[in-house]
């Protein structure tokens, strides 16, 4: 039963590949615009192991992880501090929600002025977007820490610092990981878009854009699938870490 349950995600993949194969076999779509799954995944394999796609994939991974790490280092402590005081959080809630709701692409010109064309701009704007998502979730998790545990810690004479880090921080960890998963996904989206439009010479976004310009559809779909696989893998990594270290969530 466990093995069958673990294989369930493969059902969706099988359905997608079946429909895709039928569409290309019956030529319901121009083969130039939609290559077969075999041609696409052959290009993906060759590009990852002997072509430029592997280098582009690595560059996107580095940028995404760097921006997420910067966002986490800034947002998690700040979220704990803001969440521990509802009055402070409410006073800056508008700013957090305003910038969190602002499309990251609208911030590109500002970051270009500040950092110029290069990796610093891509990483900075991705870190900015991810930090707001992480900050919101951490603060929300701290504010919704179980009151009984907070009261128990205070009754036992715990200092404010110990209550903050030993109780509130641990209580907020499930929500923090939700923020990290959302943050890394958003960072990847911003990085790929930035690679497409902000003077890049490498990265998955640049590879998608270049393949589209050259009308190399197998290469374009291969880069898109590589980006999708990267996003899924990063989310899965955070989910595994959460289940390993926050196994007590909800208890």
C-alpha positions as CSV (number, residue, x, y, z in Angstrom):
1,X,0.0,0.0,0.0
2,X,2.8,2.4,0.8
3,X,4.6,1.7,-2.4
4,X,1.3,2.2,-4.3
5,X,0.7,5.5,-2.5
6,X,4.3,6.7,-3.3
7,X,3.7,6.0,-7.0
8,X,0.5,8.1,-7.2
9,X,2.3,11.2,-8.4
10,X,3.4,9.3,-11.5
11,X,-0.2,8.9,-12.6
12,X,-0.4,12.6,-13.5
13,X,2.9,12.4,-15.4
14,X,1.7,9.4,-17.3
15,X,-1.6,11.2,-18.2
16,X,0.3,14.3,-19.4
17,X,2.8,12.2,-21.6
18,X,-0.1,10.2,-23.0
19,X,-2.1,13.2,-24.1
20,X,1.0,14.9,-25.4
21,X,2.0,11.9,-27.4
22,X,-1.5,11.5,-28.9
23,X,-1.6,15.2,-29.9
24,X,1.8,15.0,-31.6
25,X,1.0,11.6,-33.2
26,X,-2.3,12.8,-34.6
27,X,-0.8,16.1,-35.6
28,X,-3.5,18.1,-33.9
29,X,-0.8,20.8,-33.4
30,X,1.9,21.8,-35.8
31,X,4.9,19.6,-35.0
32,X,7.2,22.6,-35.4
33,X,5.3,24.3,-32.5
34,X,4.9,21.2,-30.3
35,X,7.6,18.6,-30.7
36,X,7.1,15.0,-29.4
37,X,7.9,14.1,-25.8
38,X,10.7,11.9,-27.1
39,X,12.4,14.8,-29.0
40,X,11.9,17.1,-26.1
41,X,13.4,14.9,-23.5
42,X,16.2,13.8,-25.8
43,X,17.1,17.5,-26.1
44,X,16.8,17.9,-22.3
45,X,19.1,14.9,-21.7
46,X,21.7,16.1,-24.2
47,X,21.6,19.7,-23.0
48,X,22.0,18.8,-19.3
49,X,24.9,16.4,-19.8
50,X,26.8,17.7,-22.8
51,X,25.3,21.1,-23.8
52,X,24.8,24.5,-22.4
53,X,21.6,23.7,-20.6
54,X,23.5,22.1,-17.7
55,X,25.5,25.2,-17.2
56,X,22.3,27.4,-17.4
57,X,20.6,25.1,-14.9
58,X,23.5,25.4,-12.4
59,X,23.5,29.2,-12.7
60,X,19.8,29.4,-12.0
61,X,20.2,27.1,-9.0
62,X,23.0,29.2,-7.6
63,X,21.0,32.5,-8.0
64,X,17.8,31.0,-6.6
65,X,19.5,29.5,-3.5
66,X,21.5,32.6,-2.9
67,X,18.5,34.9,-3.0
68,X,16.4,32.6,-0.8
69,X,19.2,32.4,1.8
70,X,19.6,36.1,1.9
71,X,15.8,36.5,2.2
72,X,15.7,33.9,5.1
73,X,18.6,35.5,7.0
74,X,16.8,38.9,6.9
75,X,13.1,37.9,7.1
76,X,13.1,35.2,9.8
77,X,14.6,37.2,12.7
78,X,12.6,40.3,11.6
79,X,9.4,38.2,11.4
80,X,10.0,36.9,15.0
81,X,10.5,40.4,16.3
82,X,7.4,41.8,14.5
83,X,5.2,38.8,15.4
84,X,6.1,39.0,19.1
85,X,4.5,42.4,19.3
86,X,1.1,42.7,17.5
87,X,1.2,46.5,17.8
88,X,4.5,46.8,16.0
89,X,3.3,44.4,13.3
90,X,0.0,46.2,12.8
91,X,1.9,49.5,12.4
92,X,3.9,48.1,9.4
93,X,1.4,45.6,8.1
94,X,0.3,48.0,5.3
95,X,3.9,48.3,4.0
96,X,4.4,44.5,4.1
97,X,1.2,43.7,2.3
98,X,1.7,46.6,-0.2
99,X,5.1,45.4,-1.3
100,X,4.1,41.7,-1.1
101,X,1.2,42.4,-3.5
102,X,3.4,44.5,-5.9
103,X,4.5,42.4,-8.9
104,X,8.2,41.8,-8.7
105,X,8.7,42.7,-12.3
106,X,7.6,46.3,-11.5
107,X,10.6,46.5,-9.2
108,X,13.1,45.7,-11.9
109,X,13.8,49.3,-12.9
110,X,14.4,50.4,-9.3
111,X,16.9,47.6,-8.7
112,X,18.6,48.2,-12.0
113,X,19.2,51.8,-10.9
114,X,20.5,50.7,-7.6
115,X,22.7,47.7,-8.7
116,X,23.1,48.0,-12.4
117,X,22.9,45.1,-14.9
118,X,24.2,41.9,-13.5
119,X,23.7,39.1,-11.0
120,X,23.4,41.5,-8.0
121,X,20.1,42.9,-9.5
122,X,18.6,39.5,-10.2
123,X,19.5,38.2,-6.8
124,X,18.5,41.3,-4.9
125,X,15.0,41.6,-6.5
126,X,14.4,37.9,-5.9
127,X,15.6,38.1,-2.3
128,X,13.3,41.2,-1.8
129,X,10.2,39.3,-3.1
130,X,11.0,36.1,-1.2
131,X,11.8,38.0,2.0
132,X,8.3,39.6,2.1
133,X,6.6,36.2,1.8
134,X,8.8,34.6,4.5
135,X,8.4,37.6,6.8
136,X,4.6,37.5,6.6
137,X,4.5,33.8,7.3
138,X,7.0,33.9,10.2
139,X,5.2,36.9,11.9
140,X,1.9,35.1,11.4
141,X,3.2,31.9,12.9
142,X,4.6,33.8,16.0
143,X,1.4,35.7,16.5
144,X,-0.6,32.5,16.4
145,X,1.7,30.6,18.8
146,X,-0.4,28.5,21.3
147,X,-1.2,30.7,24.3
148,X,-1.2,27.8,26.7
149,X,2.5,27.1,26.0
150,X,3.4,30.7,26.3
151,X,1.6,31.0,29.6
152,X,3.2,27.8,30.8
153,X,6.7,29.1,30.0
154,X,6.0,32.4,31.7
155,X,4.6,30.7,34.8
156,X,7.8,28.6,35.1
157,X,9.8,31.8,35.1
158,X,11.2,31.8,31.6
159,X,12.7,35.2,30.5
160,X,11.2,37.1,27.6
161,X,14.2,36.1,25.4
162,X,13.7,32.4,26.3
163,X,9.9,32.7,25.6
164,X,10.7,34.3,22.3
165,X,13.3,31.9,21.0
166,X,12.4,28.6,22.8
167,X,8.6,28.8,22.6
168,X,7.5,31.3,19.9
169,X,10.3,30.4,17.5
170,X,9.5,26.7,17.6
171,X,5.8,27.3,17.5
172,X,6.3,29.4,14.3
173,X,8.4,26.8,12.6
174,X,5.6,25.1,10.6
175,X,4.4,28.5,9.3
176,X,8.1,29.5,8.7
177,X,8.6,26.4,6.4
178,X,5.4,27.4,4.5
179,X,7.0,30.8,4.0
180,X,10.3,29.2,2.9
181,X,8.6,27.0,0.4
182,X,6.6,29.8,-1.0
183,X,9.6,32.1,-0.9
184,X,11.9,29.7,-2.9
185,X,9.2,29.2,-5.5
186,X,8.8,33.0,-5.9
187,X,12.5,33.5,-6.0
188,X,12.9,31.0,-8.8
189,X,10.1,32.7,-10.8
190,X,11.7,36.1,-10.4
191,X,15.2,34.8,-11.2
192,X,14.0,33.1,-14.4
193,X,12.1,36.2,-15.5
194,X,15.1,38.4,-14.7
195,X,17.3,36.1,-16.7
196,X,15.0,36.6,-19.7
197,X,15.0,40.4,-19.7
198,X,17.9,41.8,-17.7
199,X,21.0,41.4,-19.8
200,X,21.8,37.7,-19.1
201,X,24.2,35.5,-20.9
202,X,23.2,32.3,-19.0
203,X,20.5,30.8,-16.9
204,X,17.3,28.9,-17.7
205,X,15.3,32.1,-18.4
206,X,17.9,33.2,-21.0
207,X,17.9,29.7,-22.5
208,X,14.1,29.8,-22.9
209,X,14.2,33.2,-24.5
210,X,17.0,32.4,-26.8
211,X,15.4,29.2,-28.0
212,X,12.1,31.0,-28.6
213,X,13.9,33.6,-30.7
214,X,15.7,30.9,-32.7
215,X,12.4,28.9,-33.0
216,X,14.2,25.9,-31.5
217,X,11.1,24.5,-29.9
218,X,12.7,21.3,-28.4
219,X,15.3,23.4,-26.7
220,X,12.7,25.8,-25.4
221,X,10.5,23.0,-24.0
222,X,13.6,21.3,-22.5
223,X,14.5,24.5,-20.6
224,X,10.9,25.0,-19.4
225,X,10.9,21.4,-18.1
226,X,14.3,21.9,-16.4
227,X,12.9,25.0,-14.7
228,X,9.8,23.1,-13.6
229,X,11.8,20.2,-12.3
230,X,14.0,22.7,-10.4
231,X,11.1,24.3,-8.7
232,X,9.5,21.0,-7.8
233,X,12.8,19.7,-6.4
234,X,13.5,22.8,-4.2
235,X,9.9,22.7,-2.8
236,X,10.4,18.9,-2.1
237,X,13.7,19.5,-0.3
238,X,12.1,22.0,2.1
239,X,9.1,19.7,2.6
240,X,11.5,16.8,3.5
241,X,13.4,19.0,5.9
242,X,10.2,20.2,7.5
243,X,8.9,16.7,8.1
244,X,12.3,15.7,9.5
245,X,12.7,18.6,12.0
246,X,9.2,19.8,12.5
247,X,7.5,16.4,12.9
248,X,5.7,17.6,16.0
249,X,3.7,20.2,14.1
250,X,0.0,20.2,15.0
251,X,0.5,18.2,18.1
